[in-house]
Amino acid sequence: MNTSEQYDEVINDCRKTFLRKTADYGTSWRVYRTISVADQIYIKAKRIRNIQQLAEQKIVDDVKSEFQGILNYAIIGLIQLKICNDEPEQLQLDAVQGFYDEQVMLAKKLMLDKNHDYGEAWRDMTQESFVDLSLAKILRIKQILSNDHKTIISEGVDANFFDILNYAIFALILINEAKH
């Protein structure tokens, strides 16, 4: 499989989980502010980092499921930024699917463009790096939020969520290839 196909395979698994949880819980995530989404990703990335450092875990959820959670929370963050408070808290499943797929399409285009320029350098990276990069992006998001979403030269909150989403996908592709 090539990267595009692997990307789609990872997304399909995460999308299934996301839509099943939406069927169970509705769109309860609509109450999250951007900082709360960032904190949810932070918690998952910190857990992965702790597991990596301790080389053990006590909770059943594995590292793969935590990366899937990071991916889905990044998509929630992007959806929330896009629709703000213009939509009701409870969204119909087909609307959620549309929002989800739209953000994935944008993320995949970004990944393909970056892969063109960087030559798939991510394939030589470690799971630890994906976690550290995600944690750094979370800190950037928090700083941008504390600056009232204003940046002087840097990209905005959405760009950081897109990068986090793609780091999670890269980690999941490598996990699926049994390289991590």
C-alpha positions as CSV (number, residue, x, y, z in Angstrom):
1,M,0.0,0.0,0.0
2,N,1.1,3.5,-0.6
3,T,0.9,6.4,1.9
4,S,-2.4,7.7,0.5
5,E,-4.0,4.3,0.9
6,Q,-2.6,3.8,4.3
7,Y,-3.8,7.3,5.3
8,D,-7.3,6.3,4.1
9,E,-7.2,3.0,6.0
10,V,-6.3,4.8,9.3
11,I,-8.9,7.4,8.7
12,N,-11.6,4.8,8.0
13,D,-10.9,3.1,11.4
14,C,-11.0,6.3,13.3
15,R,-14.0,7.6,11.5
16,K,-15.9,4.4,12.3
17,T,-15.1,4.8,16.0
18,F,-16.0,8.5,15.9
19,L,-19.4,7.9,14.3
20,R,-20.2,5.1,16.6
21,K,-19.4,7.2,19.6
22,T,-21.5,10.0,18.1
23,A,-24.4,7.5,17.8
24,D,-23.9,6.6,21.5
25,Y,-23.3,10.1,22.9
26,G,-24.6,12.5,20.4
27,T,-22.5,15.5,19.8
28,S,-21.7,16.2,23.4
29,W,-18.3,17.4,22.3
30,R,-20.0,20.5,21.0
31,V,-19.7,22.0,24.5
32,Y,-15.9,21.9,24.3
33,R,-14.1,25.2,23.8
34,T,-10.9,25.1,21.9
35,I,-8.8,25.0,25.1
36,S,-10.7,21.9,26.2
37,V,-10.1,20.1,23.0
38,A,-6.4,21.0,23.3
39,D,-6.4,19.6,26.8
40,Q,-8.0,16.4,25.8
41,I,-5.2,15.9,23.2
42,Y,-2.7,16.9,25.8
43,I,-3.9,14.2,28.2
44,K,-3.7,11.5,25.6
45,A,-0.3,12.5,24.4
46,K,1.0,12.7,28.0
47,R,-0.3,9.2,28.6
48,I,1.5,7.9,25.6
49,R,4.7,9.6,26.7
50,N,4.4,8.2,30.2
51,I,3.9,4.7,28.8
52,Q,6.9,5.2,26.6
53,Q,9.0,6.3,29.5
54,L,7.9,3.8,32.0
55,A,7.6,0.9,29.5
56,E,4.5,-0.2,31.2
57,Q,0.8,0.6,31.6
58,K,-2.0,-0.2,34.0
59,I,-5.0,0.8,31.9
60,V,-6.1,-1.5,29.1
61,D,-6.4,1.2,26.3
62,D,-3.3,0.8,24.2
63,V,-1.1,3.4,22.6
64,K,-2.8,2.8,19.2
65,S,-6.2,3.7,20.7
66,E,-4.7,6.9,22.3
67,F,-3.3,8.0,18.9
68,Q,-6.7,7.3,17.4
69,G,-8.2,9.5,20.1
70,I,-5.7,12.3,19.4
71,L,-6.7,12.1,15.7
72,N,-10.4,12.3,16.5
73,Y,-10.0,15.1,19.0
74,A,-7.9,17.1,16.4
75,I,-10.8,16.7,14.0
76,I,-13.3,17.9,16.7
77,G,-11.1,20.9,17.2
78,L,-11.1,21.7,13.5
79,I,-14.9,21.2,13.3
80,Q,-15.4,23.4,16.3
81,L,-13.3,26.2,14.7
82,K,-15.2,25.9,11.5
83,I,-18.7,26.0,12.8
84,C,-18.1,28.0,16.0
85,N,-21.5,28.5,17.7
86,D,-23.4,28.8,14.4
87,E,-24.7,25.2,14.7
88,P,-26.8,23.7,17.5
89,E,-25.1,21.5,20.2
90,Q,-26.8,18.4,18.8
91,L,-26.0,17.8,15.2
92,Q,-27.4,15.2,12.9
93,L,-25.1,12.2,12.2
94,D,-25.0,13.0,8.5
95,A,-23.9,16.6,9.2
96,V,-21.2,15.3,11.6
97,Q,-20.1,12.9,8.8
98,G,-19.9,15.8,6.4
99,F,-17.9,18.0,8.8
100,Y,-15.5,15.1,9.6
101,D,-14.9,14.2,6.0
102,E,-14.3,17.8,5.0
103,Q,-11.6,18.2,7.7
104,V,-10.0,14.9,6.7
105,M,-9.9,16.0,3.0
106,L,-8.1,19.2,4.0
107,A,-5.7,17.3,6.2
108,K,-4.9,14.8,3.6
109,K,-4.2,17.5,1.0
110,L,-1.8,19.1,3.4
111,M,-0.1,15.8,4.1
112,L,0.3,15.1,0.4
113,D,1.7,18.6,-0.2
114,K,4.2,18.3,2.7
115,N,5.1,14.7,1.7
116,H,6.0,16.1,-1.7
117,D,8.3,18.7,-0.3
118,Y,9.7,16.6,2.7
119,G,10.0,13.3,0.9
120,E,8.1,11.3,3.6
121,A,10.7,12.0,6.2
122,W,8.1,11.0,8.8
123,R,8.7,7.3,7.9
124,D,12.1,7.6,9.6
125,M,10.8,9.3,12.7
126,T,9.9,7.6,16.1
127,Q,6.7,7.4,17.9
128,E,8.3,9.4,20.7
129,S,8.9,12.3,18.2
130,F,5.2,12.3,17.1
131,V,4.2,12.6,20.7
132,D,6.7,15.3,21.5
133,L,5.7,17.3,18.3
134,S,2.0,16.9,19.3
135,L,2.7,18.2,22.8
136,A,4.6,21.2,21.4
137,K,1.7,22.0,19.0
138,I,-0.7,21.9,22.0
139,L,1.5,24.4,23.8
140,R,1.5,26.6,20.7
141,I,-2.3,26.4,20.6
142,K,-2.6,27.4,24.2
143,Q,-0.3,30.3,23.6
144,I,-2.2,31.4,20.6
145,L,-5.5,31.2,22.6
146,S,-3.9,33.3,25.4
147,N,-3.1,35.9,22.7
148,D,-6.8,36.1,21.6
149,H,-6.1,34.0,18.5
150,K,-3.6,36.6,17.2
151,T,-0.3,35.7,15.7
152,I,2.4,37.9,14.3
153,I,4.1,35.5,11.9
154,S,2.9,32.1,12.9
155,E,0.1,29.9,11.6
156,G,-3.1,29.7,13.6
157,V,-4.8,27.2,15.8
158,D,-6.2,25.3,12.9
159,A,-2.8,24.6,11.3
160,N,-1.6,23.1,14.6
161,F,-4.7,20.9,14.8
162,F,-4.0,19.7,11.2
163,D,-0.4,18.9,12.1
164,I,-1.4,17.0,15.2
165,L,-3.9,15.0,13.2
166,N,-1.3,14.1,10.6
167,Y,1.3,13.2,13.3
168,A,-1.3,10.8,14.7
169,I,-1.9,9.3,11.3
170,F,1.8,8.8,10.7
171,A,2.2,7.1,14.1
172,L,-0.8,4.8,13.3
173,I,0.6,3.9,9.9
174,L,3.9,2.9,11.5
175,I,2.1,1.0,14.2
176,N,0.1,-0.9,11.5
177,E,3.3,-1.7,9.7
178,A,4.7,-3.1,13.1
179,K,7.5,-0.5,13.1
180,H,6.5,0.8,16.5
